[in-house]
Amino acid sequence: VLSYTKDLGKWGKHTMAGVYEYTNTQLDVEVLREQVISPNAPNLTSPINNANRILRRTYVDLAGPSKNIVMAPYNQQALGTFTETVSGKSYTTALIPFNANTQLNSFDGKTMIGMLQSSFWKDRIHTIIGASRDNRNDYLSTQVVQPLAGFTTGIPSPVRSQTPNQTVANSVSFSGVLQVVDWLGLTYSQAANSGLPSFSGRVNTPGPLVTDFTRPPIPRGKSNDIGIKLDLFQKRLFLTAQYFRTSAEKDFNFGNINSSINPIWDALALAGKVPSGTSTSATGKTFDSDSDGFELELTANPTEHWRMFLNYSNSEVTQSNLGNEDFAYIAFWRPTWAANQALPLATGAGTIATQLAALDNATFTTYTLADGKPPLGQIKHKLNFVSNYEFSNGFLKGITIGGGVRYTSQPINGYSASGTPGNVVSVVSYGSDQIFIDLNAAYRRKLQIMGKPIMWSLQTNINNALNNDAFIRINTARDGVLTAYRFNPPLEWIITTKFSF
């Protein structure tokens, strides 16, 4: 970290600063289970075949203490050669990797940040210009099969890549404050940035089954805001108001519709159409978003010992282009799925045709209905007001009393649709407004204990004093069925005492 300050007189005072950071991470993940590895194994196609898997049973004494009713630690089992009691055969076992989650990865990154802070016109104008750059190299592992005597294929083993996946993210920002007069200030800021993608996330991509997912793309965003600051009535009232607008492209969020896709792959694997274990391994989806709104913050001191604080926000976020990767993935594989639509599902309930209908319903409910609309859980209006008064003389000296109000408007908890194909009408469902009243009281005084001055305080807080423990709907499915809910925390009474010395 370096900084340099220079006063150029009438050309302003400037501070330049820079940060450079290098990070390196080595990641070794082993996902193991006990398998038979001797050449007389039940299945000689592969040592990781389920027929070669060892399952151990733990016996417990139900009359003994409950703390002993636990599974025996898998990594403390005696491995090696054992004799199977029914057939009398002797097998050799070992803990070996059995899926693609055993990895040997490394990451290194470089971060560079530069900033120029300036003040002009006798400190009535302040500006900050900043820029940053992130370089990330990911050396991701692949798997090779180590031969094992007696088996057609061997044991999967990770190999670290020597060729990195390179990612670069940049950002540039500007902000300024103009002190028009002593009691009036104006603010403006603007930023454009690209961020590093989620390194643990994966999105669906059309292509061969062995590469049916990829890392999320680089997200990009823009923002700007303009505000006003007022300092009135001899610094008894301070008001900040700000309007903002932001946008983002290719943002990533965990959660997708794989639970509706993978039953189709399971059915194809059961029929021998694709290798066993075929599935989509994506963990999330991308989306674009736009938001705008304004915030108001007020701090007031009507008297020397009376303070009030108010914060209010009005904002709206809309999301669009939800799950484009999933739509492309489904379109790519639909001809294959449709050609085998008569095959039964592995669960025995339905066919690939019925699962395709369920998949279309899932994409419609999860993506189509919500596209271009505010996300679930969004609350447009939020208000928080707190007031406290401290008695400074008389028999109430040292006592502070106060309270507050918290308000949130109706949250969005679901989308539904009506009409006919080609003429679908989307309906948004909302929850209910919520109001909470909080109360507090405190007492402070100085004590002398063993000749030492000590400040003692006793405080009580009553949160949700009116006990608004309402049932809150969080998510309502397309058919109106409630799928997620919560209860407001009930009345809470907290008493704290503190000694300062």
N, C-alpha and C positions, 0 to 999 in steps of 0.2 A: 504494500500500500504506500503510495507516494502522494504528496500534495505540495503545492507552491502557491503563495499569495503575493500579489503585486498591486500596489496602489498607484494608479496612473493619473491621479489628480482629477482634472475635469473630464478625463476619458474613462473614469470609473475605477472601481476597485474589483479585482478579479481573483478568484481562487480556482486553480486547476488541480484535479485529483484523478488518480488512476488506481485500479485494482487488477491484479493478475492472480489467478488461482489454477493450480493443476491438481487433478484427482486421479487416482488409479484404484480400481477394485478388481479383486480376483474372486470368482464365485465357483465353488465346487459343490454340486448337488448330487447326492446319491440316493436313488429310490430303489430299495432292495426288497426282495422277499426270498424265502427259503424254497429252493427247487432241488430236485434230484439231478445230479450231474454225472452220475456213473453211466457207462455204456449199456447197462441193462435197464435203463429207465423205462417207464410205461410207454412213453412216446418218444421216438428217436428222431422225429422231424426237427424239433427245436427244444433246447433245454428249458426255455421259458414257456413252453406249452402248459396250459392249465392242468393237463393230466399228470404233469410232473411236480405239481405244486404240493408243498407240505403244509397241512393245516394242523395246528396243535391245539389240544384241549387242556384247559386248566380246571382242576377239581378244587372245590372249596368246601369248607365246613360251615354249613348253614347255622349250626349251633354255636359257632365261634363268633368273635367280634366282627362287626360289619366292615371294619377297615381292612380286613383280610380278603374280602370278596372283590378281588381285582384280577385282571388278566396278568399272567406272568410276563415279565419284560421280554419282548421278542429278541432283543440283542444280548440276552444273557442265557439263551438256550445252548445246550451242548450240541454243536454241529459235528459232522463227520459221518461215520458209518453206523447204520443201525439195521436191525433185522425186522422186517414186516411180519407180524405174527400170523397172519392168515396163510400167506403163500410160503413163508420161510425164506424169502429172498432178502439179500443184504444190499442196501443202497447207500450211496454216498451223497450227502447234501451240502449245500453252501448257500450263503446269502449272495444273490447275483442281481444286477439290474434287469428289469423286465419291461420297461417302456421308455418312451422318448423323453421323459422328465428327468432322467439322469443327464446332467449337463456339466460342461467344463467351459465356463465363459470368463471373459475379462472385459473391462471397460476402462477407458481413460478419457478424460475431458479437460478442456482448457476454457477458462472464462476470463474475458477481458472487459473491463468497465472503465469508461472515461466520462468526466464531468467538468463543466465550466460553469461556475457560479459567479454572477456579476451584480453589481449595484451601481446605479447612476443617479444623477440629479439629487445630490444630497440624500441618498438612500431612499428616495421616493419611488424608485423603480428597482425591482429585484427580478432577475431572470436566472433560470437554470436550464442548460442544455446537456443532455446525457445520451450516451450510446453504449451499447453492449454487444458482445459477440460470444456465442458459445459454440465450441467445436467438440463433438463427441464421436469417439470411435468404439464400435462394438465388435468384439471378436467372439462371435457366437459359435458354439460347437455343433458338429454333426456327429452322427453315430456310424461306427463301423462294426462289423461282426467278427469277433475273435473266434477262430475255429476251436471246436471242442471234440475230442476223440469220441467216435461212436455216434455223433449226431450229424444230420444233414446240414443244418445251420448251427451257428455258435451263439455266443453271448454278446449282446450289444454293449459297445463300449464308446464313451464320448471322446471326440478328438477336437481340440481347440482349433478354430480357423485361424489362418495366418493372414487372411485378407479381411480388413475391417469393413463394416457398414458405417459409412461416414454421414454425420448429420451436422448441419450448421443452422444456427438460429441467430437472428439479429433484431435489435430494437433501437429506436430513436425516439426521444421525447423532448418536449419543450414546455416550460411553464413560466409564467410571469405574474408579478403582482405590482399594481400601480396604486400608490397611496395618493389619491386625488386631493383630499384634505385630511385633517387630523381624524375626522370621524367617518370617512368614506374610503373604502378600498375596493379595487376591482381585480379579479383573478381570471386567468385563462390558461388552459393546458391542452396539449395535444400529443398523442403518442401513436406509433405504429410499431408492431412487433411480430415476430414469429417465434414460437416456442419450441423446445425440444419435445418430441412426441413421447407418448407413454411407452416405456421400455418393457413393461410387463403386460401391456395390452396387445391384442391381436384382432384383426378384422378379417372377415371372409374375403376371398378373392377367387374368381373363376380360374380353373386350371386343373392340372393333374391332382389326384387325391393326396399325393405325398407333399404337395406345396399349396394346399387349399386355404392357407391363411398367410397374412403378412403383417408387419408392424404398422401401426396407424401412421397416416401422413403427418407432415409438419403442420400444426395449427397456426393460423395467422389472425391477427386482430388489429382493430383501430379504435381509438377513443378520443373524445374531446369534451371539454366542459368549460363552462363560463359561470362565474359567480360574483357575488357582491358581499362585502363585509361592512357592517355598520357598528360604530361604537358611540352610543348616545347617552345623553343625560349624565354627563360627567362620569363616564365609565360604569354606569349602573345597568346598562343594557347592551349586550353584545349579540349581534344577529349575523348569521351566515346563511346565505341562500345560494344554491348551486343547481344548475341544469346540466345534465350529462347525457351523452349518447355513446354507445359502444356497439361494436359488431365483431363477430368471430367467424372464421371459416375452418371447416374440418376439425372441429373440436371433438374430443373422444370421451366416451362415457362407457363404463362397464355395464354389461347386461345386454342381451340380444334375444333372438328367437331360436337358439339352437335346440331347445327342448322340443320344438315342433319339427325340426329338420332331422335330427339323429334317429328317430324311430324309422324313418325311411331307409337310412343306411343300414340299420340293424336288420330290417326285412330283407334287403338285398344281400347282406352278408349271410343270413340264414339260408337263402336260396343258392349261395355259392356264386353270386354275380359279382361280388367285390370281396377283397380280402377281409377276414375277420378283424374286427376292431376298427373298421373304417368309420370315421365320424368327422364332423367339423369341429375344429379346436379353437375357433375364434372366441374371444372373451368379451367383446364389446362392439360398439358401432360409432360412427361419426355423425356429426350434425353441424349445421350453421345456426347462429343465433344473432338477434338484434335486440337491443334494449335501449330505453330512454326513460327519463323521469327527472324529478327534482327532489332535493333534500333541503330541509329547513332546520337550523339548529339555533336555539336561543338560550342565553344565559343571562339572568337578571338578578340584581340585588336591590329590591325596593327600599330596604333599609340596611343598615350596617350588619345586622344579624339575620336577615331573611334572604335566603337564596332560592332561586327557582331555575329549573333546567327543563327544556322541552326539545324533543327531537321528533321530526315527522318526515316520512319519505313516501313518495308516490312514484312507483316505477312499474314498468311492464316489459316483460321479456317474451319474445316469440322465437320458436325454433322451427327450422325448415331443413329440407333435404335429409330427413332422418333415415338412417339405415340404407343409404344408397348401395353400399357394398353387399348387404344382404340381398337386395333386389337383383343385383347383377349376378350374384352367386346362384340364386334360385332360377333365374332365367337361363343360365348356362346349363344347369343340370336337369331342368324340367323335362326336356325330351327323353332323357334316360329314365327318369322316374316314371313319366307317363307311359313309356313303352313297357313297363313292368307293373302297371297299376293294379293288376289283379293279384299280385303276390300278397300273402297274409303278413301282418305285422308279427314281430317276434313275440309280442305279448299275447297274441291270439285274438285280440279284440280289434277287428277291422282289417282293412287292406291298405296298400299304399295309396289307392284312390281316396279313401276316407281321410288318410293322414294329409294328403295334398290339400283337401278341402279345409282341414284344420289349420294347415300352414297358411293358406290364403286368408283365413279368418284372423290368424295371429298378426300377419303383416298389416292387414287392414285396421285392426284395433290398435296395435302398438305404434304403427308408423303413419298410415294414411290419414286416420282421423285426427291425429295430433299434429300433423304437418302444417306449419304456418300459424300455429296457435301457441298460447302460453303453455309452459310445461306443467305437469302435475305438481301440486303443492304450492304454486306461486300465489303470493299474497300481494295485492296491489297497494293497500294502505297500511302503514305501520306508524304508531304514535306511542311515545313514551314521555311522561311528564312526572317530575319529581320536585318536591318543595320541602325545605327544612327551615326551622326557626330555632335559634339558640338564645336562651335567656342569659343576660349578662349581669343582672343585678337583682336585688331582692332575694326573697327566700327560694325562688326558682333558679337562682344562678347556677350554671353548670348543666342545666337540663336542656336537651335538644329534642324537639318533636318534629315529625314530618310524615310524609306519605307520598304515594305515587299512583299513577294510573298507567296501565299498559293496554294498548288496543291493537288488534289486528283484524283486518277485514276478511271477507269470505275467501278461503283458499279454493283453488280449482282441484277437484278430486276425481274427475272422470270425464270421458267423452262417450257419447252414444250417437247412433245414426238411425235415421228413418227414411222412408221413400223407396224408390225403385232403382234398379241398376241404371246408371247414367243420370239419375236425378236424386242423389243422396244428399240429405240435409243433416249436417253435423250439429249436435247439441252439446253444450258444455254444462256440466253439473258442478255446483259449488257447495262448499261446507257452510258453516255459520260464523258470524262475527264473534269475537272473543274479547271480553273485558276482564281485567284483573285489577284489584285494588290492593296495594301494599301499604303497611303502616310501620313506623319505626319510632323508637324513643331511646334516648341515651342520657347518661349522667356521668360527668367528669369532675374530678376534684383532685387537689394535691394533698398528699398524705406525708407524714413524717414517720418513718419506720426505722428504728435503731439509729436515729439522728440523720437519716438519709432522706432527701426529698424524692418522692415517688409519685408519678401520675397514675391515677387509677380510673378506669372507665368501666361502666356496665351498660350494655346495650341489648335491646330486644327488637327483633324484626318479625313482623307477621306478614308473610307472603301469601297472596291470594286470600285476603282477609274475609271475603264473602264466600269462600269455598266453592269457586266455580270448578267443579270436577266433572264437567260435561263430557259426554261421549262424542268423540271427534271422528268423523269419516275422513280417511286419508286417500283411499283409492277405490273407485267404483268401476266395475267392469262394464263392457259395452252393453250387456244384457241387464244392467242395473244391480247386479249382485255385488255386495260389499266384499272386497278382498283384503283390505287393510284398515285398521282403526287404532285409536289410542284413547286414553282418558287423560284429561288435564291433571297435573299434580294437585292434590288437595291442599287445603289450608296447612301452612307450615309455620311453626313458631320456633324461633331460634334465639337463644340467650347466650351472649358471650361476655366475658370479662377479661380485662387486659391490665397488666402492670408494666409501666415503662420506667426504667431507671438507668 
